[in-house]
Structures are given as C-alpha cells and as structure tokens.
C-alpha cells in the first residue's frame, strides 16, 4: 500500500510540474535563448547597425555589404532561426539596396526588430511572460503568443518550425 501511495504521489508531482518543464524546452526555450542573446550588448545579434555604412536619421544611404554577410552568418550561427527567416532577412537587405539605387536611400526600421515595437517591454518582462505562456504546438509548427500587463492590447506572436528536432524561429509579429 505504501508503494502505491508513493507511486501515485510521484505521478501527480510529475504531471503538476509538466507545464513548467515543457516551457523550459522546445519552442519556448528557443525564444528564451533569443532574448537572452538580445539582453547581452556584446552579442553579435545586436550588431545589425554595422550593416548600414551611412545613415541620415531613419534613412539608410549606404549599406555595408561585407558586414551584411557577417551579420547574416551570425544570425545563422545562433541556431535559432529557420532558413526561411534567414532568406527573408537577406531579401530585406537586397530590397534596401534596390531602394538606395533607385531613390538614393532606403527607409530603416523605426522599431525594435524582435518585438516589432517602438516601446518594447524589457527583456525581463518578456522572459517572465514566456514563463507563463504555453506554446501551441501543431505537428512541426508552434506559436507562442506573449501578452503583457504593462502594455494592454500589445502581444508578441512567435511562429516556430521544427527542423531536425530543433525549434527554429520562422517569423514574429506584434499585434
């Protein structure tokens, strides 16, 4: 009887802590790693500004093409982004190059890239929201929607894909 009670207690404990452990791995872990890197000023992921050789306000007048390659490789080497995401980033810089050739400038982003917001929540708020949010997983895709008490109506939506057993960020948006 004691063995039955012990086994039942352990089983209940396992299920009680499952949501917490699930959020420490899989899609949530990928997003957590992203914001851990972003919170480190020395992280190479924070060096996108070096892709722009000449800037006037939000207008980008000249690209640093050799560094764009380096930056895209830095993103790839994080192991956090899908090939589709990286391809879109490359197209983003190609479009900037076309705009500069045509108009003499390209318009830069006027918001934080990874939160799609001009006044994004602090990274510790994002990580706290991530702890409270369970990803919605459907086969090899997952969606994580983060909401913040400090910013009513604002939410971050990360879409991830599973490739070779790794969850990779495929896209993100704010709503």
N, C-alpha and C positions, 0 to 999 in steps of 0.2 A: 504494500500500500504506500509506504514512504517513497519507493522508487517511482510509482505512478504520479504522486503529488510533485515530486522533484522534476520529473519529465514534463508534466503539464505546466509547471511554473516556468521552466526554461523555454518551452514552446510559446507561451504567452509573452514572455520577455522578448523573444526573437521577433515576433510579429509587432510588438509595441515599438521596437526600435527600428524596424524595417524602413519606414519613410525617412528617418534621419540618415540611415546609412545609404539609402538609394540616392539621396541628394548629395552625397559626398563622392559619388562616382557617376559614370555615364555622362549624359548631356550637361548636367549641372556642373560637373567638375570641369568640363571644357570652358564654360562661361566663367567659372570662378578663376581658372588659370588666366584667361584673357584679362580680367580686371586686376588680378594680382600683378601681371606684367605692366598694365597701364598705370598702376599705382607706383611703379618704380621709375623715377625720372631717367635713370640710366639705361632702361630697357630700349633695345633697338626699335621696338614697335612704336616708340614715342618720337621717332626721328623723321616723320614724314615731311616736316618743314624743309628738310635738306633737299627734297625733291624739287623745290622751287628756287631757281637761281636768282630771279629778280621779281620783286613783288611791290605793288603800289596799293596799299590798303588791302581790299579783298581781290584785287586784280592781279593775276599772275602773268607777268610779262615774258618770262623766260623759264624754261624747265631745265633742271639739272639731270639730263637723260642718263648719264652713267650712274648717278645715285639712285634713280628710279629703279634700275635693275637690282641694285644692292638692297633697296628697301623692300621690293617685292620678294627677294630671296629671304630677307629677314622674316617677313610675314610667313612665307612657306616653311621656314625652318622652325617656327614656333610649333608646328604640328597641330595648330588649332583651326585652320581654315581649309575649306574644300577647294578642289581645283576649280569649280565653277565660280566661287567667290574670288579667287586669285585672278581668274580670267577677266572677271568684271572690273577688278581694280586696274588691270593692265589696259582694258578698253577705256577706262576713266582717264588715264594719262594720255592715251592716244587721242581721245576726243579733245583734251586740253591742248595738245599740240596742234590739232587741226584748227581749233578756235583761235589760237595765237597766230597761226599763219594767215588766217582769214581776217581777223578783227584787230590783231595786234595785242590781244590779251585774252585770257580765259578767266572766268569768274571762279574764285575759290569758294570753299565751303564756309558758311557763316555759323557753323555749329560744331559741337564735338562730334567726331565721326562715329564713335562706338555707342553713343547714347542718342544721336540724332536730336540734340537739344542745345539751345544756346545757354541755358542754365541747368546743366545736368545735376542729378543727385551726386553726392560724394560717393567715392568708391566703397566706403564702409557701409553706406546706406544700400548700395547695390548688392553687396555681399550679404547683408542682413536680409534683404528681400529675397535673394536667391535661396537662403536657408529655409525660408518659409514657403517656397514655391515648388510644387512637384511638376516635373516636365510631363507633357502629354506625348506619349510615345506611340507611334503607329508604324509597325514594321521597322523599316530602316530610316524613319524620319522622326524628328522630335520638335516640339515647340515649347519654349519657355517664355511665359508672359510675366513680367515683373511689374508690380504696382507699388506706389509709394504714398504713404500718408502725408508726407511733406509737400507733395505735388499732386493734388487731386486731379483726376482726369488724365494724367500722364501715365503711359505704360510703355515699357520696352518689350519688344517681341523678338526673340531669337529663334531662328529656324536652323536646325542641325540635321546632318545626314550621317548615317553610319557607314563608314568605309573601312574595310579590313578590321573590323571590331573596334574602331576608334570613332568617337563622335566628333564631327567637324562642323564649324560654323559655316553655314551656307548663305545666310542673309540675316539682316536685322533691320528693324524699323521702330519708330516710336509712333504712338497714336494718341 
